[in-house]
Amino acid sequence: MDSKKIQENIARASDILEQINNLNEMVDFHKNESKELSMMRQYEAMREDFLKELENILTEFKINIKIDGIAA
C-alpha cells in the first residue's frame, strides 16, 4: 500500500471512529430519553455499516478483527 493510500485509510478510520462515537450518543439518547425505538434502530444500522467499513480498512493493514455488533 502506498503512502497516500495509507494516509487516506488512517484519515477515514479516524472519521469512522468519530461517527461511531456520535451514533453511540444518539443510540443512547433514543434508548434512554426519547424511547423512539425506530430512530434508535436506524442509528444502530448506521453504526453497523461504519463498523463494517472500519473492519475493511483495518484488513488493508493486515489487521483482522471480528466485530460482533452492538454492545447492549
PDB file of N, H, CA, C and O in Angstrom:
ATOM      1  N   MET A   1       0.862  -1.172   0.000  1.00  0.00           N
ATOM      2  CA  MET A   1       0.000   0.000   0.000  1.00  0.00           C
ATOM      3  C   MET A   1       0.908   1.234   0.000  1.00  0.00           C
ATOM      4  O   MET A   1       1.850   1.330   0.787  1.00  0.00           O
ATOM      5  N   ASP A   2       0.604   2.173  -0.898  1.00  0.00           N
ATOM      6  H   ASP A   2      -0.161   2.095  -1.537  1.00  0.00           H
ATOM      7  CA  ASP A   2       1.448   3.363  -0.975  1.00  0.00           C
ATOM      8  C   ASP A   2       1.115   4.353   0.142  1.00  0.00           C
ATOM      9  O   ASP A   2       0.090   4.239   0.814  1.00  0.00           O
ATOM     10  N   SER A   3       1.997   5.313   0.316  1.00  0.00           N
ATOM     11  H   SER A   3       2.830   5.406  -0.230  1.00  0.00           H
ATOM     12  CA  SER A   3       1.891   6.262   1.426  1.00  0.00           C
ATOM     13  C   SER A   3       0.589   7.064   1.380  1.00  0.00           C
ATOM     14  O   SER A   3      -0.034   7.306   2.414  1.00  0.00           O
ATOM     15  N   LYS A   4       0.186   7.471   0.184  1.00  0.00           N
ATOM     16  H   LYS A   4       0.693   7.274  -0.656  1.00  0.00           H
ATOM     17  CA  LYS A   4      -1.049   8.251   0.056  1.00  0.00           C
ATOM     18  C   LYS A   4      -2.259   7.421   0.486  1.00  0.00           C
ATOM     19  O   LYS A   4      -3.131   7.915   1.201  1.00  0.00           O
ATOM     20  N   LYS A   5      -2.308   6.170   0.052  1.00  0.00           N
ATOM     21  H   LYS A   5      -1.600   5.769  -0.528  1.00  0.00           H
ATOM     22  CA  LYS A   5      -3.418   5.284   0.413  1.00  0.00           C
ATOM     23  C   LYS A   5      -3.431   5.031   1.922  1.00  0.00           C
ATOM     24  O   LYS A   5      -4.495   4.983   2.538  1.00  0.00           O
ATOM     25  N   ILE A   6      -2.253   4.871   2.509  1.00  0.00           N
ATOM     26  H   ILE A   6      -1.388   4.910   2.008  1.00  0.00           H
ATOM     27  CA  ILE A   6      -2.157   4.674   3.958  1.00  0.00           C
ATOM     28  C   ILE A   6      -2.744   5.876   4.696  1.00  0.00           C
ATOM     29  O   ILE A   6      -3.537   5.717   5.624  1.00  0.00           O
ATOM     30  N   GLN A   7      -2.347   7.083   4.275  1.00  0.00           N
ATOM     31  H   GLN A   7      -1.703   7.212   3.522  1.00  0.00           H
ATOM     32  CA  GLN A   7      -2.846   8.298   4.927  1.00  0.00           C
ATOM     33  C   GLN A   7      -4.355   8.446   4.757  1.00  0.00           C
ATOM     34  O   GLN A   7      -5.049   8.864   5.684  1.00  0.00           O
ATOM     35  N   GLU A   8      -4.861   8.103   3.570  1.00  0.00           N
ATOM     36  H   GLU A   8      -4.296   7.764   2.818  1.00  0.00           H
ATOM     37  CA  GLU A   8      -6.307   8.165   3.337  1.00  0.00           C
ATOM     38  C   GLU A   8      -7.048   7.186   4.244  1.00  0.00           C
ATOM     39  O   GLU A   8      -8.091   7.520   4.807  1.00  0.00           O
ATOM     40  N   ASN A   9      -6.507   5.981   4.382  1.00  0.00           N
ATOM     41  H   ASN A   9      -5.660   5.710   3.925  1.00  0.00           H
ATOM     42  CA  ASN A   9      -7.143   4.978   5.241  1.00  0.00           C
ATOM     43  C   ASN A   9      -7.115   5.393   6.705  1.00  0.00           C
ATOM     44  O   ASN A   9      -8.088   5.191   7.432  1.00  0.00           O
ATOM     45  N   ILE A  10      -6.003   5.971   7.135  1.00  0.00           N
ATOM     46  H   ILE A  10      -5.213   6.135   6.545  1.00  0.00           H
ATOM     47  CA  ILE A  10      -5.900   6.442   8.519  1.00  0.00           C
ATOM     48  C   ILE A  10      -6.920   7.551   8.774  1.00  0.00           C
ATOM     49  O   ILE A  10      -7.604   7.551   9.798  1.00  0.00           O
ATOM     50  N   ALA A  11      -7.017   8.489   7.842  1.00  0.00           N
ATOM     51  H   ALA A  11      -6.462   8.489   7.010  1.00  0.00           H
ATOM     52  CA  ALA A  11      -7.973   9.588   7.992  1.00  0.00           C
ATOM     53  C   ALA A  11      -9.406   9.060   8.006  1.00  0.00           C
ATOM     54  O   ALA A  11     -10.229   9.505   8.806  1.00  0.00           O
ATOM     55  N   ARG A  12      -9.695   8.118   7.124  1.00  0.00           N
ATOM     56  H   ARG A  12      -9.026   7.758   6.474  1.00  0.00           H
ATOM     57  CA  ARG A  12     -11.053   7.562   7.068  1.00  0.00           C
ATOM     58  C   ARG A  12     -11.369   6.784   8.345  1.00  0.00           C
ATOM     59  O   ARG A  12     -12.475   6.890   8.873  1.00  0.00           O
ATOM     60  N   ALA A  13     -10.411   6.004   8.844  1.00  0.00           N
ATOM     61  H   ALA A  13      -9.512   5.918   8.414  1.00  0.00           H
ATOM     62  CA  ALA A  13     -10.627   5.247  10.080  1.00  0.00           C
ATOM     63  C   ALA A  13     -10.911   6.202  11.237  1.00  0.00           C
ATOM     64  O   ALA A  13     -11.789   5.941  12.061  1.00  0.00           O
ATOM     65  N   SER A  14     -10.176   7.294  11.298  1.00  0.00           N
ATOM     66  H   SER A  14      -9.463   7.506  10.629  1.00  0.00           H
ATOM     67  CA  SER A  14     -10.402   8.289  12.346  1.00  0.00           C
ATOM     68  C   SER A  14     -11.797   8.897  12.218  1.00  0.00           C
ATOM     69  O   SER A  14     -12.501   9.066  13.214  1.00  0.00           O
ATOM     70  N   ASP A  15     -12.190   9.222  10.997  1.00  0.00           N
ATOM     71  H   ASP A  15     -11.618   9.086  10.188  1.00  0.00           H
ATOM     72  CA  ASP A  15     -13.521   9.774  10.758  1.00  0.00           C
ATOM     73  C   ASP A  15     -14.604   8.780  11.164  1.00  0.00           C
ATOM     74  O   ASP A  15     -15.594   9.158  11.791  1.00  0.00           O
ATOM     75  N   ILE A  16     -14.419   7.523  10.812  1.00  0.00           N
ATOM     76  H   ILE A  16     -13.615   7.216  10.303  1.00  0.00           H
ATOM     77  CA  ILE A  16     -15.397   6.491  11.165  1.00  0.00           C
ATOM     78  C   ILE A  16     -15.543   6.386  12.676  1.00  0.00           C
ATOM     79  O   ILE A  16     -16.657   6.276  13.186  1.00  0.00           O
ATOM     80  N   LEU A  17     -14.424   6.419  13.393  1.00  0.00           N
ATOM     81  H   LEU A  17     -13.519   6.508  12.978  1.00  0.00           H
ATOM     82  CA  LEU A  17     -14.491   6.337  14.853  1.00  0.00           C
ATOM     83  C   LEU A  17     -15.262   7.519  15.441  1.00  0.00           C
ATOM     84  O   LEU A  17     -16.024   7.351  16.393  1.00  0.00           O
ATOM     85  N   GLU A  18     -15.067   8.708  14.880  1.00  0.00           N
ATOM     86  H   GLU A  18     -14.448   8.845  14.106  1.00  0.00           H
ATOM     87  CA  GLU A  18     -15.829   9.872  15.335  1.00  0.00           C
ATOM     88  C   GLU A  18     -17.315   9.688  15.048  1.00  0.00           C
ATOM     89  O   GLU A  18     -18.158  10.003  15.888  1.00  0.00           O
ATOM     90  N   GLN A  19     -17.633   9.179  13.862  1.00  0.00           N
ATOM     91  H   GLN A  19     -16.948   8.923  13.180  1.00  0.00           H
ATOM     92  CA  GLN A  19     -19.031   8.943  13.501  1.00  0.00           C
ATOM     93  C   GLN A  19     -19.670   7.919  14.438  1.00  0.00           C
ATOM     94  O   GLN A  19     -20.805   8.093  14.883  1.00  0.00           O
ATOM     95  N   ILE A  20     -18.930   6.855  14.729  1.00  0.00           N
ATOM     96  H   ILE A  20     -18.008   6.714  14.367  1.00  0.00           H
ATOM     97  CA  ILE A  20     -19.438   5.825  15.641  1.00  0.00           C
ATOM     98  C   ILE A  20     -19.691   6.420  17.020  1.00  0.00           C
ATOM     99  O   ILE A  20     -20.702   6.115  17.653  1.00  0.00           O
ATOM    100  N   ASN A  21     -18.784   7.259  17.485  1.00  0.00           N
ATOM    101  H   ASN A  21     -17.963   7.506  16.971  1.00  0.00           H
ATOM    102  CA  ASN A  21     -18.971   7.903  18.785  1.00  0.00           C
ATOM    103  C   ASN A  21     -20.253   8.738  18.795  1.00  0.00           C
ATOM    104  O   ASN A  21     -21.029   8.677  19.749  1.00  0.00           O
ATOM    105  N   ASN A  22     -20.471   9.514  17.740  1.00  0.00           N
ATOM    106  H   ASN A  22     -19.841   9.564  16.966  1.00  0.00           H
ATOM    107  CA  ASN A  22     -21.691  10.321  17.645  1.00  0.00           C
ATOM    108  C   ASN A  22     -22.935   9.442  17.600  1.00  0.00           C
ATOM    109  O   ASN A  22     -23.941   9.740  18.244  1.00  0.00           O
ATOM    110  N   LEU A  23     -22.859   8.363  16.838  1.00  0.00           N
ATOM    111  H   LEU A  23     -22.042   8.121  16.314  1.00  0.00           H
ATOM    112  CA  LEU A  23     -24.003   7.457  16.750  1.00  0.00           C
ATOM    113  C   LEU A  23     -24.279   6.777  18.084  1.00  0.00           C
ATOM    114  O   LEU A  23     -25.437   6.564  18.443  1.00  0.00           O
ATOM    115  N   ASN A  24     -23.226   6.434  18.819  1.00  0.00           N
ATOM    116  H   ASN A  24     -22.285   6.607  18.527  1.00  0.00           H
ATOM    117  CA  ASN A  24     -23.410   5.841  20.151  1.00  0.00           C
ATOM    118  C   ASN A  24     -24.216   6.777  21.047  1.00  0.00           C
ATOM    119  O   ASN A  24     -25.109   6.344  21.776  1.00  0.00           O
ATOM    120  N   GLU A  25     -23.886   8.066  20.979  1.00  0.00           N
ATOM    121  H   GLU A  25     -23.161   8.418  20.387  1.00  0.00           H
ATOM    122  CA  GLU A  25     -24.613   9.049  21.782  1.00  0.00           C
ATOM    123  C   GLU A  25     -26.077   9.125  21.368  1.00  0.00           C
ATOM    124  O   GLU A  25     -26.964   9.222  22.216  1.00  0.00           O
ATOM    125  N   MET A  26     -26.327   9.082  20.061  1.00  0.00           N
ATOM    126  H   MET A  26     -25.607   9.004  19.372  1.00  0.00           H
ATOM    127  CA  MET A  26     -27.707   9.142  19.575  1.00  0.00           C
ATOM    128  C   MET A  26     -28.487   7.885  19.956  1.00  0.00           C
ATOM    129  O   MET A  26     -29.657   7.966  20.332  1.00  0.00           O
ATOM    130  N   VAL A  27     -27.845   6.733  19.860  1.00  0.00           N
ATOM    131  H   VAL A  27     -26.895   6.666  19.554  1.00  0.00           H
ATOM    132  CA  VAL A  27     -28.497   5.481  20.261  1.00  0.00           C
ATOM    133  C   VAL A  27     -28.857   5.551  21.737  1.00  0.00           C
ATOM    134  O   VAL A  27     -29.978   5.220  22.126  1.00  0.00           O
ATOM    135  N   ASP A  28     -27.904   5.981  22.558  1.00  0.00           N
ATOM    136  H   ASP A  28     -26.994   6.250  22.242  1.00  0.00           H
ATOM    137  CA  ASP A  28     -28.165   6.088  23.996  1.00  0.00           C
ATOM    138  C   ASP A  28     -29.307   7.057  24.291  1.00  0.00           C
ATOM    139  O   ASP A  28     -30.168   6.786  25.128  1.00  0.00           O
ATOM    140  N   PHE A  29     -29.302   8.189  23.591  1.00  0.00           N
ATOM    141  H   PHE A  29     -28.603   8.410  22.910  1.00  0.00           H
ATOM    142  CA  PHE A  29     -30.370   9.173  23.799  1.00  0.00           C
ATOM    143  C   PHE A  29     -31.732   8.564  23.485  1.00  0.00           C
ATOM    144  O   PHE A  29     -32.661   8.663  24.287  1.00  0.00           O
ATOM    145  N   HIS A  30     -31.849   7.941  22.327  1.00  0.00           N
ATOM    146  H   HIS A  30     -31.095   7.861  21.676  1.00  0.00           H
ATOM    147  CA  HIS A  30     -33.149   7.394  21.930  1.00  0.00           C
ATOM    148  C   HIS A  30     -33.532   6.171  22.753  1.00  0.00           C
ATOM    149  O   HIS A  30     -34.714   5.861  22.905  1.00  0.00           O
ATOM    150  N   LYS A  31     -32.544   5.490  23.272  1.00  0.00           N
ATOM    151  H   LYS A  31     -31.584   5.742  23.148  1.00  0.00           H
ATOM    152  CA  LYS A  31     -32.827   4.329  24.123  1.00  0.00           C
ATOM    153  C   LYS A  31     -33.296   4.771  25.506  1.00  0.00           C
ATOM    154  O   LYS A  31     -34.218   4.185  26.073  1.00  0.00           O
ATOM    155  N   ASN A  32     -32.656   5.806  26.042  1.00  0.00           N
ATOM    156  H   ASN A  32     -31.907   6.282  25.581  1.00  0.00           H
ATOM    157  CA  ASN A  32     -32.902   6.193  27.433  1.00  0.00           C
ATOM    158  C   ASN A  32     -33.821   7.399  27.615  1.00  0.00           C
ATOM    159  O   ASN A  32     -34.516   7.504  28.625  1.00  0.00           O
ATOM    160  N   GLU A  33     -33.826   8.309  26.638  1.00  0.00           N
ATOM    161  H   GLU A  33     -33.261   8.223  25.817  1.00  0.00           H
ATOM    162  CA  GLU A  33     -34.566   9.556  26.822  1.00  0.00           C
ATOM    163  C   GLU A  33     -35.845   9.615  25.993  1.00  0.00           C
ATOM    164  O   GLU A  33     -36.935   9.796  26.534  1.00  0.00           O
ATOM    165  N   SER A  34     -35.708   9.462  24.686  1.00  0.00           N
ATOM    166  H   SER A  34     -34.822   9.315  24.246  1.00  0.00           H
ATOM    167  CA  SER A  34     -36.876   9.674  23.823  1.00  0.00           C
ATOM    168  C   SER A  34     -37.723   8.425  23.658  1.00  0.00           C
ATOM    169  O   SER A  34     -38.907   8.506  23.332  1.00  0.00           O
ATOM    170  N   LYS A  35     -37.116   7.280  23.883  1.00  0.00           N
ATOM    171  H   LYS A  35     -36.154   7.214  24.148  1.00  0.00           H
ATOM    172  CA  LYS A  35     -37.809   5.989  23.749  1.00  0.00           C
ATOM    173  C   LYS A  35     -38.314   5.733  22.324  1.00  0.00           C
ATOM    174  O   LYS A  35     -39.214   4.918  22.120  1.00  0.00           O
ATOM    175  N   GLU A  36     -37.731   6.433  21.335  1.00  0.00           N
ATOM    176  H   GLU A  36     -37.000   7.095  21.500  1.00  0.00           H
ATOM    177  CA  GLU A  36     -38.101   6.204  19.940  1.00  0.00           C
ATOM    178  C   GLU A  36     -37.258   5.060  19.398  1.00  0.00           C
ATOM    179  O   GLU A  36     -36.126   5.260  18.960  1.00  0.00           O
ATOM    180  N   LEU A  37     -37.814   3.882  19.434  1.00  0.00           N
ATOM    181  H   LEU A  37     -38.734   3.719  19.790  1.00  0.00           H
ATOM    182  CA  LEU A  37     -37.061   2.694  19.041  1.00  0.00           C
ATOM    183  C   LEU A  37     -36.733   2.671  17.559  1.00  0.00           C
ATOM    184  O   LEU A  37     -35.692   2.141  17.171  1.00  0.00           O
ATOM    185  N   SER A  38     -37.595   3.232  16.721  1.00  0.00           N
ATOM    186  H   SER A  38     -38.441   3.662  17.037  1.00  0.00           H
ATOM    187  CA  SER A  38     -37.297   3.229  15.286  1.00  0.00           C
ATOM    188  C   SER A  38     -36.067   4.079  14.989  1.00  0.00           C
ATOM    189  O   SER A  38     -35.233   3.694  14.170  1.00  0.00           O
ATOM    190  N   MET A  39     -35.947   5.225  15.643  1.00  0.00           N
ATOM    191  H   MET A  39     -36.625   5.538  16.309  1.00  0.00           H
ATOM    192  CA  MET A  39     -34.761   6.071  15.461  1.00  0.00           C
ATOM    193  C   MET A  39     -33.529   5.365  16.006  1.00  0.00           C
ATOM    194  O   MET A  39     -32.469   5.389  15.381  1.00  0.00           O
ATOM    195  N   MET A  40     -33.663   4.745  17.152  1.00  0.00           N
ATOM    196  H   MET A  40     -34.524   4.726  17.660  1.00  0.00           H
ATOM    197  CA  MET A  40     -32.545   4.023  17.746  1.00  0.00           C
ATOM    198  C   MET A  40     -32.062   2.939  16.792  1.00  0.00           C
ATOM    199  O   MET A  40     -30.856   2.775  16.604  1.00  0.00           O
ATOM    200  N   ARG A  41     -32.984   2.199  16.188  1.00  0.00           N
ATOM    201  H   ARG A  41     -33.963   2.332  16.340  1.00  0.00           H
ATOM    202  CA  ARG A  41     -32.608   1.129  15.258  1.00  0.00           C
ATOM    203  C   ARG A  41     -31.931   1.683  14.011  1.00  0.00           C
ATOM    204  O   ARG A  41     -31.005   1.067  13.484  1.00  0.00           O
ATOM    205  N   GLN A  42     -32.381   2.833  13.537  1.00  0.00           N
ATOM    206  H   GLN A  42     -33.133   3.334  13.965  1.00  0.00           H
ATOM    207  CA  GLN A  42     -31.741   3.448  12.371  1.00  0.00           C
ATOM    208  C   GLN A  42     -30.293   3.812  12.686  1.00  0.00           C
ATOM    209  O   GLN A  42     -29.395   3.565  11.881  1.00  0.00           O
ATOM    210  N   TYR A  43     -30.074   4.397  13.854  1.00  0.00           N
ATOM    211  H   TYR A  43     -30.804   4.598  14.508  1.00  0.00           H
ATOM    212  CA  TYR A  43     -28.713   4.754  14.245  1.00  0.00           C
ATOM    213  C   TYR A  43     -27.859   3.506  14.461  1.00  0.00           C
ATOM    214  O   TYR A  43     -26.673   3.505  14.132  1.00  0.00           O
ATOM    215  N   GLU A  44     -28.441   2.462  15.000  1.00  0.00           N
ATOM    216  H   GLU A  44     -29.405   2.463  15.267  1.00  0.00           H
ATOM    217  CA  GLU A  44     -27.705   1.206  15.174  1.00  0.00           C
ATOM    218  C   GLU A  44     -27.312   0.620  13.821  1.00  0.00           C
ATOM    219  O   GLU A  44     -26.208   0.096  13.673  1.00  0.00           O
ATOM    220  N   ALA A  45     -28.197   0.703  12.841  1.00  0.00           N
ATOM    221  H   ALA A  45     -29.093   1.129  12.961  1.00  0.00           H
ATOM    222  CA  ALA A  45     -27.892   0.194  11.500  1.00  0.00           C
ATOM    223  C   ALA A  45     -26.767   1.000  10.862  1.00  0.00           C
ATOM    224  O   ALA A  45     -25.882   0.434  10.220  1.00  0.00           O
ATOM    225  N   MET A  46     -26.798   2.303  11.036  1.00  0.00           N
ATOM    226  H   MET A  46     -27.517   2.763  11.558  1.00  0.00           H
ATOM    227  CA  MET A  46     -25.721   3.148  10.516  1.00  0.00           C
ATOM    228  C   MET A  46     -24.399   2.787  11.187  1.00  0.00           C
ATOM    229  O   MET A  46     -23.358   2.723  10.534  1.00  0.00           O
ATOM    230  N   ARG A  47     -24.453   2.554  12.484  1.00  0.00           N
ATOM    231  H   ARG A  47     -25.299   2.605  13.015  1.00  0.00           H
ATOM    232  CA  ARG A  47     -23.257   2.171  13.242  1.00  0.00           C
ATOM    233  C   ARG A  47     -22.684   0.863  12.707  1.00  0.00           C
ATOM    234  O   ARG A  47     -21.470   0.732  12.549  1.00  0.00           O
ATOM    235  N   GLU A  48     -23.546  -0.095  12.431  1.00  0.00           N
ATOM    236  H   GLU A  48     -24.532   0.011  12.559  1.00  0.00           H
ATOM    237  CA  GLU A  48     -23.100  -1.380  11.886  1.00  0.00           C
ATOM    238  C   GLU A  48     -22.398  -1.184  10.542  1.00  0.00           C
ATOM    239  O   GLU A  48     -21.378  -1.818  10.274  1.00  0.00           O
ATOM    240  N   ASP A  49     -22.945  -0.306   9.696  1.00  0.00           N
ATOM    241  H   ASP A  49     -23.774   0.210   9.913  1.00  0.00           H
ATOM    242  CA  ASP A  49     -22.318  -0.035   8.401  1.00  0.00           C
ATOM    243  C   ASP A  49     -20.920   0.554   8.586  1.00  0.00           C
ATOM    244  O   ASP A  49     -19.980   0.159   7.897  1.00  0.00           O
ATOM    245  N   PHE A  50     -20.789   1.498   9.517  1.00  0.00           N
ATOM    246  H   PHE A  50     -21.554   1.819  10.077  1.00  0.00           H
ATOM    247  CA  PHE A  50     -19.478   2.080   9.787  1.00  0.00           C
ATOM    248  C   PHE A  50     -18.509   1.030  10.327  1.00  0.00           C
ATOM    249  O   PHE A  50     -17.332   1.025   9.965  1.00  0.00           O
ATOM    250  N   LEU A  51     -18.993   0.151  11.182  1.00  0.00           N
ATOM    251  H   LEU A  51     -19.949   0.154  11.476  1.00  0.00           H
ATOM    252  CA  LEU A  51     -18.134  -0.900  11.729  1.00  0.00           C
ATOM    253  C   LEU A  51     -17.626  -1.831  10.631  1.00  0.00           C
ATOM    254  O   LEU A  51     -16.470  -2.253  10.658  1.00  0.00           O
ATOM    255  N   LYS A  52     -18.480  -2.149   9.674  1.00  0.00           N
ATOM    256  H   LYS A  52     -19.420  -1.806   9.652  1.00  0.00           H
ATOM    257  CA  LYS A  52     -18.059  -2.993   8.551  1.00  0.00           C
ATOM    258  C   LYS A  52     -17.000  -2.290   7.719  1.00  0.00           C
ATOM    259  O   LYS A  52     -16.014  -2.906   7.311  1.00  0.00           O
ATOM    260  N   GLU A  53     -17.200  -1.003   7.466  1.00  0.00           N
ATOM    261  H   GLU A  53     -18.001  -0.503   7.797  1.00  0.00           H
ATOM    262  CA  GLU A  53     -16.215  -0.243   6.703  1.00  0.00           C
ATOM    263  C   GLU A  53     -14.888  -0.179   7.453  1.00  0.00           C
ATOM    264  O   GLU A  53     -13.826  -0.338   6.851  1.00  0.00           O
ATOM    265  N   LEU A  54     -14.943   0.051   8.761  1.00  0.00           N
ATOM    266  H   LEU A  54     -15.806   0.179   9.250  1.00  0.00           H
ATOM    267  CA  LEU A  54     -13.724   0.090   9.567  1.00  0.00           C
ATOM    268  C   LEU A  54     -13.007  -1.251   9.525  1.00  0.00           C
ATOM    269  O   LEU A  54     -11.782  -1.305   9.415  1.00  0.00           O
ATOM    270  N   GLU A  55     -13.767  -2.323   9.611  1.00  0.00           N
ATOM    271  H   GLU A  55     -14.762  -2.279   9.700  1.00  0.00           H
ATOM    272  CA  GLU A  55     -13.189  -3.662   9.543  1.00  0.00           C
ATOM    273  C   GLU A  55     -12.450  -3.859   8.217  1.00  0.00           C
ATOM    274  O   GLU A  55     -11.367  -4.444   8.192  1.00  0.00           O
ATOM    275  N   ASN A  56     -13.030  -3.373   7.118  1.00  0.00           N
ATOM    276  H   ASN A  56     -13.910  -2.898   7.139  1.00  0.00           H
ATOM    277  CA  ASN A  56     -12.386  -3.487   5.806  1.00  0.00           C
ATOM    278  C   ASN A  56     -11.105  -2.671   5.727  1.00  0.00           C
ATOM    279  O   ASN A  56     -10.110  -3.123   5.161  1.00  0.00           O
ATOM    280  N   ILE A  57     -11.128  -1.476   6.291  1.00  0.00           N
ATOM    281  H   ILE A  57     -11.936  -1.109   6.751  1.00  0.00           H
ATOM    282  CA  ILE A  57      -9.924  -0.644   6.288  1.00  0.00           C
ATOM    283  C   ILE A  57      -8.815  -1.316   7.085  1.00  0.00           C
ATOM    284  O   ILE A  57      -7.668  -1.358   6.641  1.00  0.00           O
ATOM    285  N   LEU A  58      -9.146  -1.837   8.247  1.00  0.00           N
ATOM    286  H   LEU A  58     -10.077  -1.803   8.608  1.00  0.00           H
ATOM    287  CA  LEU A  58      -8.132  -2.493   9.075  1.00  0.00           C
ATOM    288  C   LEU A  58      -7.557  -3.721   8.382  1.00  0.00           C
ATOM    289  O   LEU A  58      -6.382  -4.043   8.561  1.00  0.00           O
ATOM    290  N   THR A  59      -8.371  -4.400   7.598  1.00  0.00           N
ATOM    291  H   THR A  59      -9.325  -4.139   7.453  1.00  0.00           H
ATOM    292  CA  THR A  59      -7.888  -5.561   6.851  1.00  0.00           C
ATOM    293  C   THR A  59      -6.790  -5.153   5.878  1.00  0.00           C
ATOM    294  O   THR A  59      -5.857  -5.921   5.641  1.00  0.00           O
ATOM    295  N   GLU A  60      -6.890  -3.961   5.314  1.00  0.00           N
ATOM    296  H   GLU A  60      -7.648  -3.338   5.506  1.00  0.00           H
ATOM    297  CA  GLU A  60      -5.851  -3.472   4.406  1.00  0.00           C
ATOM    298  C   GLU A  60      -4.518  -3.284   5.133  1.00  0.00           C
ATOM    299  O   GLU A  60      -3.463  -3.291   4.500  1.00  0.00           O
ATOM    300  N   PHE A  61      -4.558  -3.119   6.443  1.00  0.00           N
ATOM    301  H   PHE A  61      -5.415  -3.113   6.958  1.00  0.00           H
ATOM    302  CA  PHE A  61      -3.345  -3.026   7.259  1.00  0.00           C
ATOM    303  C   PHE A  61      -2.950  -4.393   7.822  1.00  0.00           C
ATOM    304  O   PHE A  61      -2.087  -4.497   8.694  1.00  0.00           O
ATOM    305  N   LYS A  62      -3.600  -5.435   7.304  1.00  0.00           N
ATOM    306  H   LYS A  62      -4.301  -5.351   6.596  1.00  0.00           H
ATOM    307  CA  LYS A  62      -3.374  -6.813   7.752  1.00  0.00           C
ATOM    308  C   LYS A  62      -3.745  -6.994   9.223  1.00  0.00           C
ATOM    309  O   LYS A  62      -3.120  -7.759   9.957  1.00  0.00           O
ATOM    310  N   ILE A  63      -4.777  -6.267   9.620  1.00  0.00           N
ATOM    311  H   ILE A  63      -5.285  -5.646   9.023  1.00  0.00           H
ATOM    312  CA  ILE A  63      -5.348  -6.398  10.960  1.00  0.00           C
ATOM    313  C   ILE A  63      -6.723  -7.012  10.770  1.00  0.00           C
ATOM    314  O   ILE A  63      -7.630  -6.370  10.241  1.00  0.00           O
ATOM    315  N   ASN A  64      -6.872  -8.231  11.193  1.00  0.00           N
ATOM    316  H   ASN A  64      -6.134  -8.753  11.623  1.00  0.00           H
ATOM    317  CA  ASN A  64      -8.142  -8.929  11.039  1.00  0.00           C
ATOM    318  C   ASN A  64      -8.865  -8.981  12.372  1.00  0.00           C
ATOM    319  O   ASN A  64      -8.380  -9.555  13.347  1.00  0.00           O
ATOM    320  N   ILE A  65     -10.028  -8.370  12.387  1.00  0.00           N
ATOM    321  H   ILE A  65     -10.422  -7.904  11.595  1.00  0.00           H
ATOM    322  CA  ILE A  65     -10.852  -8.371  13.589  1.00  0.00           C
ATOM    323  C   ILE A  65     -12.249  -8.829  13.215  1.00  0.00           C
ATOM    324  O   ILE A  65     -12.664  -8.748  12.059  1.00  0.00           O
ATOM    325  N   LYS A  66     -12.948  -9.300  14.198  1.00  0.00           N
ATOM    326  H   LYS A  66     -12.611  -9.366  15.137  1.00  0.00           H
ATOM    327  CA  LYS A  66     -14.346  -9.668  14.017  1.00  0.00           C
ATOM    328  C   LYS A  66     -15.155  -8.845  14.999  1.00  0.00           C
ATOM    329  O   LYS A  66     -14.985  -8.949  16.214  1.00  0.00           O
ATOM    330  N   ILE A  67     -16.029  -8.034  14.456  1.00  0.00           N
ATOM    331  H   ILE A  67     -16.167  -7.950  13.470  1.00  0.00           H
ATOM    332  CA  ILE A  67     -16.888  -7.199  15.282  1.00  0.00           C
ATOM    333  C   ILE A  67     -18.237  -7.879  15.355  1.00  0.00           C
ATOM    334  O   ILE A  67     -18.885  -8.097  14.332  1.00  0.00           O
ATOM    335  N   ASP A  68     -18.662  -8.215  16.555  1.00  0.00           N
ATOM    336  H   ASP A  68     -18.136  -8.039  17.387  1.00  0.00           H
ATOM    337  CA  ASP A  68     -19.895  -8.969  16.745  1.00  0.00           C
ATOM    338  C   ASP A  68     -21.133  -8.100  16.851  1.00  0.00           C
ATOM    339  O   ASP A  68     -22.221  -8.613  17.109  1.00  0.00           O
ATOM    340  N   GLY A  69     -20.998  -6.826  16.662  1.00  0.00           N
ATOM    341  H   GLY A  69     -20.114  -6.409  16.452  1.00  0.00           H
ATOM    342  CA  GLY A  69     -22.183  -5.981  16.677  1.00  0.00           C
ATOM    343  C   GLY A  69     -22.204  -5.032  17.841  1.00  0.00           C
ATOM    344  O   GLY A  69     -21.173  -4.699  18.425  1.00  0.00           O
ATOM    345  N   ILE A  70     -23.371  -4.616  18.155  1.00  0.00           N
ATOM    346  H   ILE A  70     -24.209  -4.886  17.680  1.00  0.00           H
ATOM    347  CA  ILE A  70     -23.568  -3.554  19.134  1.00  0.00           C
ATOM    348  C   ILE A  70     -23.620  -4.118  20.543  1.00  0.00           C
ATOM    349  O   ILE A  70     -24.350  -5.066  20.833  1.00  0.00           O
ATOM    350  N   ALA A  71     -22.833  -3.513  21.398  1.00  0.00           N
ATOM    351  H   ALA A  71     -22.240  -2.742  21.162  1.00  0.00           H
ATOM    352  CA  ALA A  71     -22.881  -3.890  22.815  1.00  0.00           C
ATOM    353  C   ALA A  71     -24.123  -3.276  23.432  1.00  0.00           C
ATOM    354  O   ALA A  71     -24.460  -2.125  23.157  1.00  0.00           O
ATOM    355  N   ALA A  72     -24.785  -4.031  24.245  1.00  0.00           N
ATOM    356  H   ALA A  72     -24.511  -4.967  24.469  1.00  0.00           H
ATOM    357  CA  ALA A  72     -26.026  -3.535  24.867  1.00  0.00           C
ATOM    358  C   ALA A  72     -25.725  -2.600  26.004  1.00  0.00           C
ATOM    359  O   ALA A  72     -26.644  -2.088  26.642  1.00  0.00           O
TER     360      ALA A  72
END
